């Protein structure tokens, strides 16, 4: 008997195979995690919440994410389809689960783009040495940022992946340089006086004060780690076979966790967490922009300017790397009639879904403008709200892997562990975390935007918008029921193929007996 694990009935969508190299695919995954601006916005809060246990919180938090990365690897090998979450969820579980998974990915990408735009506007203010940006310049910077990222993404997979590679190398170069400077200062005895010296106790999970502390750290880690999967939406365009394409996400995840752990150790050892010290990570003037503080301490008076530039680069490459997969998910959804046919168009010259790319870019700009006109704090709270969408589509991916392979994986303990057990664990963990986070969002004191009718505004941004997708799905099912009946992308599971005609007859008899 042979295992048949490849999904059938997948459509070619006009994307150009080989237009993205394997190294470029890894850098797309690295760029989407946005290490520079993720560190800038999350490191201070992570240190405030988890203290010197931040490195072990990062490591523990990445475990379920690594299990999700394994799910992506196996599913990409079985179905190298641009629809990723949408396609896998539809084939393994059902059309409605697949549709919601696709919607969650689109929503998460758009909200991440909104957050990146805000971070870019703030960084431009630092570069221009302006404490208060005029509203016209604010919207001008936002418009230029989103138009340029969308334009470069629509140019073609080869061009946009090369641009992403250059930008990613640039930001990683600055982060490595800064980490080396911080470690050098620590070794020379020039660390902040209130900072504790490095200790292996920082890696002791039993030293984490409480589950609440761990949960706070986990949510921050979820924000900084998500995006490793961006390259896998390019699997129809990546050079090499499907198994090699699937490895890109795992490699990106490994590099990301190594980077964040090493940088967090350097930052903690140098600056410490004493909120009363003006140079610490958790001081009220530093907690929102810890990378800027560290760059100023390490480089000198021009450190803030350098940090602002690298954060802009990080936000730019991250936005490109989130637009690329979301546009391809929309393309796949339309190809299987889960979205209007206009999203299924691929430009003949660039071999990219230009229409879907520009729609996502303009949606990001529209949402940013609307939210910024209401309140700047609402824009800031999109960072918190992204976590619900991320938990949702990662749960769909992990569940799809476990369900799709469960018939065949238990023939060997290694495949049972990596294809079913670990993905199932990841799905359960992320599901619980999403519920806990949604419950916290209901609190009107959560986030910085206040409340609407006694419910936290961040709940409406993160949870209500996700459930809005259910309404859109129901409306679309009235216009195009074929997808929801499983006609365009039928349900399928990995199965055992008989070795011979006799084996086929024997299998048919056994199946007939079970049915009888």
WOLIN-V367175 format. One record per run of one state. SS is the DSSP state (H for helix, E for strand, C for the rest). FROM is the first residue (numbers start at 1). LEN is the number of residues. If there is no record, write none. Layout:
SS|FROM|LEN  SS|FROM|LEN
This chain:
C|1|1  E|2|3  C|5|15  E|20|1  C|21|1  H|22|12  C|34|1  H|35|44  C|79|6  H|85|8  C|93|2  H|95|33  C|128|7  H|135|21  C|156|1  H|157|31  C|188|12  H|200|4  C|204|1  H|205|3  C|208|3  H|211|15  C|226|2  H|228|7  C|235|3  E|238|1  C|239|3  H|242|30  C|272|18  H|290|10  C|300|3  H|303|33  C|336|5  H|341|4  C|345|9  H|354|21  C|375|1  H|376|30  C|406|3  H|409|3  C|412|1  H|413|30  C|443|8  E|451|2  C|453|2  E|455|2  H|457|23  C|480|1  H|481|4  C|485|10  E|495|3  C|498|3  H|501|15  C|516|1
